[in-house]
Amino acid sequence: MGGLDLSFFNWEIIRKFVQTGFLFSLELTLIATVGGILFGTVLALMRLSGKKILMYPATFYVNGMRSIPLVMVILWFFLLMPTLIGRPIGAELSATITFIAFEAAYFSEIMRAGIQSIPRGQVHAGQAVGMTYAQNMKLVILPQAFRNMLPVLLTQTIILFQDTSLVYAIGAYDLLKGFTTAGKIYGRPEEAYLLAAVVYFIMCFGLSYIVKKLQLKIAIIR
């Protein structure tokens, strides 16, 4: 092929294909992050509740999800769910539900570590002024835990964005799919994948740099 040549690309056409995929990847990342944190926080509270009826199911769920590759969960859900409900649910919706369910297990561990990092004295102080367990968590513990874990949560979000490329396995139109489609149209898949790698690198490296700066700022506040 005589090396990689990008000069022949019509960048306006490339933009149209990639923009659609990028918007879905971004949307999937944001929805999965918010849903994963909310569901993960519930799982973390269940594991820290001290009640076996809550601890065991949450522990089983978290450890089970963390033991299975994400691509397998995506494929299982996409292929088996239509059989259970009797109709297809679509690649995009399937990917969204799968990512929330899967990422919740990882966000759960982050939140559990953040909650446990808060000194027990603050828990006892909340109890001393008459706060219930829910009030103590909502007003005292969780706000501090979120602040302490913010850099880790953002790092997991960056990893989540990278993992969105796995929805290509079920035909969802993500950022990687956009580059792949453009590469097929021009008959130059190598250049298309190279461009995809550059875009992923620039975005993730830039976000990682921001997270590092944020982590230093939080450390100074402490």
Secondary structure as a PSIPRED ss2 file (coil, helix, strand):
# PSIPRED VFORMAT (PSIPRED V4.0)

   1 M C   1.000  0.000  0.000
   2 G C   1.000  0.000  0.000
   3 G C   1.000  0.000  0.000
   4 L C   1.000  0.000  0.000
   5 D C   1.000  0.000  0.000
   6 L C   1.000  0.000  0.000
   7 S C   1.000  0.000  0.000
   8 F C   1.000  0.000  0.000
   9 F C   1.000  0.000  0.000
  10 N C   1.000  0.000  0.000
  11 W H   0.000  1.000  0.000
  12 E H   0.000  1.000  0.000
  13 I H   0.000  1.000  0.000
  14 I H   0.000  1.000  0.000
  15 R H   0.000  1.000  0.000
  16 K H   0.000  1.000  0.000
  17 F H   0.000  1.000  0.000
  18 V H   0.000  1.000  0.000
  19 Q H   0.000  1.000  0.000
  20 T H   0.000  1.000  0.000
  21 G H   0.000  1.000  0.000
  22 F H   0.000  1.000  0.000
  23 L H   0.000  1.000  0.000
  24 F H   0.000  1.000  0.000
  25 S H   0.000  1.000  0.000
  26 L H   0.000  1.000  0.000
  27 E H   0.000  1.000  0.000
  28 L H   0.000  1.000  0.000
  29 T H   0.000  1.000  0.000
  30 L H   0.000  1.000  0.000
  31 I H   0.000  1.000  0.000
  32 A H   0.000  1.000  0.000
  33 T H   0.000  1.000  0.000
  34 V H   0.000  1.000  0.000
  35 G H   0.000  1.000  0.000
  36 G H   0.000  1.000  0.000
  37 I H   0.000  1.000  0.000
  38 L H   0.000  1.000  0.000
  39 F H   0.000  1.000  0.000
  40 G H   0.000  1.000  0.000
  41 T H   0.000  1.000  0.000
  42 V H   0.000  1.000  0.000
  43 L H   0.000  1.000  0.000
  44 A H   0.000  1.000  0.000
  45 L H   0.000  1.000  0.000
  46 M H   0.000  1.000  0.000
  47 R H   0.000  1.000  0.000
  48 L H   0.000  1.000  0.000
  49 S C   1.000  0.000  0.000
  50 G C   1.000  0.000  0.000
  51 K C   1.000  0.000  0.000
  52 K H   0.000  1.000  0.000
  53 I H   0.000  1.000  0.000
  54 L H   0.000  1.000  0.000
  55 M H   0.000  1.000  0.000
  56 Y H   0.000  1.000  0.000
  57 P H   0.000  1.000  0.000
  58 A H   0.000  1.000  0.000
  59 T H   0.000  1.000  0.000
  60 F H   0.000  1.000  0.000
  61 Y H   0.000  1.000  0.000
  62 V H   0.000  1.000  0.000
  63 N H   0.000  1.000  0.000
  64 G H   0.000  1.000  0.000
  65 M H   0.000  1.000  0.000
  66 R H   0.000  1.000  0.000
  67 S C   1.000  0.000  0.000
  68 I C   1.000  0.000  0.000
  69 P C   1.000  0.000  0.000
  70 L H   0.000  1.000  0.000
  71 V H   0.000  1.000  0.000
  72 M H   0.000  1.000  0.000
  73 V H   0.000  1.000  0.000
  74 I H   0.000  1.000  0.000
  75 L H   0.000  1.000  0.000
  76 W H   0.000  1.000  0.000
  77 F H   0.000  1.000  0.000
  78 F H   0.000  1.000  0.000
  79 L H   0.000  1.000  0.000
  80 L H   0.000  1.000  0.000
  81 M H   0.000  1.000  0.000
  82 P H   0.000  1.000  0.000
  83 T H   0.000  1.000  0.000
  84 L H   0.000  1.000  0.000
  85 I H   0.000  1.000  0.000
  86 G C   1.000  0.000  0.000
  87 R C   1.000  0.000  0.000
  88 P C   1.000  0.000  0.000
  89 I C   1.000  0.000  0.000
  90 G C   1.000  0.000  0.000
  91 A H   0.000  1.000  0.000
  92 E H   0.000  1.000  0.000
  93 L H   0.000  1.000  0.000
  94 S H   0.000  1.000  0.000
  95 A H   0.000  1.000  0.000
  96 T H   0.000  1.000  0.000
  97 I H   0.000  1.000  0.000
  98 T H   0.000  1.000  0.000
  99 F H   0.000  1.000  0.000
 100 I H   0.000  1.000  0.000
 101 A H   0.000  1.000  0.000
 102 F H   0.000  1.000  0.000
 103 E H   0.000  1.000  0.000
 104 A H   0.000  1.000  0.000
 105 A H   0.000  1.000  0.000
 106 Y H   0.000  1.000  0.000
 107 F H   0.000  1.000  0.000
 108 S H   0.000  1.000  0.000
 109 E H   0.000  1.000  0.000
 110 I H   0.000  1.000  0.000
 111 M H   0.000  1.000  0.000
 112 R H   0.000  1.000  0.000
 113 A H   0.000  1.000  0.000
 114 G H   0.000  1.000  0.000
 115 I H   0.000  1.000  0.000
 116 Q H   0.000  1.000  0.000
 117 S H   0.000  1.000  0.000
 118 I C   1.000  0.000  0.000
 119 P C   1.000  0.000  0.000
 120 R H   0.000  1.000  0.000
 121 G H   0.000  1.000  0.000
 122 Q H   0.000  1.000  0.000
 123 V H   0.000  1.000  0.000
 124 H H   0.000  1.000  0.000
 125 A H   0.000  1.000  0.000
 126 G H   0.000  1.000  0.000
 127 Q H   0.000  1.000  0.000
 128 A H   0.000  1.000  0.000
 129 V C   1.000  0.000  0.000
 130 G C   1.000  0.000  0.000
 131 M C   1.000  0.000  0.000
 132 T C   1.000  0.000  0.000
 133 Y H   0.000  1.000  0.000
 134 A H   0.000  1.000  0.000
 135 Q H   0.000  1.000  0.000
 136 N H   0.000  1.000  0.000
 137 M H   0.000  1.000  0.000
 138 K H   0.000  1.000  0.000
 139 L H   0.000  1.000  0.000
 140 V H   0.000  1.000  0.000
 141 I H   0.000  1.000  0.000
 142 L H   0.000  1.000  0.000
 143 P H   0.000  1.000  0.000
 144 Q H   0.000  1.000  0.000
 145 A H   0.000  1.000  0.000
 146 F H   0.000  1.000  0.000
 147 R H   0.000  1.000  0.000
 148 N H   0.000  1.000  0.000
 149 M H   0.000  1.000  0.000
 150 L H   0.000  1.000  0.000
 151 P H   0.000  1.000  0.000
 152 V H   0.000  1.000  0.000
 153 L H   0.000  1.000  0.000
 154 L H   0.000  1.000  0.000
 155 T H   0.000  1.000  0.000
 156 Q H   0.000  1.000  0.000
 157 T H   0.000  1.000  0.000
 158 I H   0.000  1.000  0.000
 159 I H   0.000  1.000  0.000
 160 L H   0.000  1.000  0.000
 161 F H   0.000  1.000  0.000
 162 Q H   0.000  1.000  0.000
 163 D H   0.000  1.000  0.000
 164 T H   0.000  1.000  0.000
 165 S H   0.000  1.000  0.000
 166 L H   0.000  1.000  0.000
 167 V H   0.000  1.000  0.000
 168 Y H   0.000  1.000  0.000
 169 A H   0.000  1.000  0.000
 170 I H   0.000  1.000  0.000
 171 G C   1.000  0.000  0.000
 172 A C   1.000  0.000  0.000
 173 Y C   1.000  0.000  0.000
 174 D C   1.000  0.000  0.000
 175 L H   0.000  1.000  0.000
 176 L H   0.000  1.000  0.000
 177 K H   0.000  1.000  0.000
 178 G H   0.000  1.000  0.000
 179 F H   0.000  1.000  0.000
 180 T H   0.000  1.000  0.000
 181 T H   0.000  1.000  0.000
 182 A H   0.000  1.000  0.000
 183 G H   0.000  1.000  0.000
 184 K H   0.000  1.000  0.000
 185 I H   0.000  1.000  0.000
 186 Y H   0.000  1.000  0.000
 187 G C   1.000  0.000  0.000
 188 R C   1.000  0.000  0.000
 189 P H   0.000  1.000  0.000
 190 E H   0.000  1.000  0.000
 191 E H   0.000  1.000  0.000
 192 A H   0.000  1.000  0.000
 193 Y H   0.000  1.000  0.000
 194 L H   0.000  1.000  0.000
 195 L H   0.000  1.000  0.000
 196 A H   0.000  1.000  0.000
 197 A H   0.000  1.000  0.000
 198 V H   0.000  1.000  0.000
 199 V H   0.000  1.000  0.000
 200 Y H   0.000  1.000  0.000
 201 F H   0.000  1.000  0.000
 202 I H   0.000  1.000  0.000
 203 M H   0.000  1.000  0.000
 204 C H   0.000  1.000  0.000
 205 F H   0.000  1.000  0.000
 206 G H   0.000  1.000  0.000
 207 L H   0.000  1.000  0.000
 208 S H   0.000  1.000  0.000
 209 Y H   0.000  1.000  0.000
 210 I H   0.000  1.000  0.000
 211 V H   0.000  1.000  0.000
 212 K H   0.000  1.000  0.000
 213 K H   0.000  1.000  0.000
 214 L H   0.000  1.000  0.000
 215 Q H   0.000  1.000  0.000
 216 L H   0.000  1.000  0.000
 217 K H   0.000  1.000  0.000
 218 I H   0.000  1.000  0.000
 219 A H   0.000  1.000  0.000
 220 I H   0.000  1.000  0.000
 221 I H   0.000  1.000  0.000
 222 R C   1.000  0.000  0.000
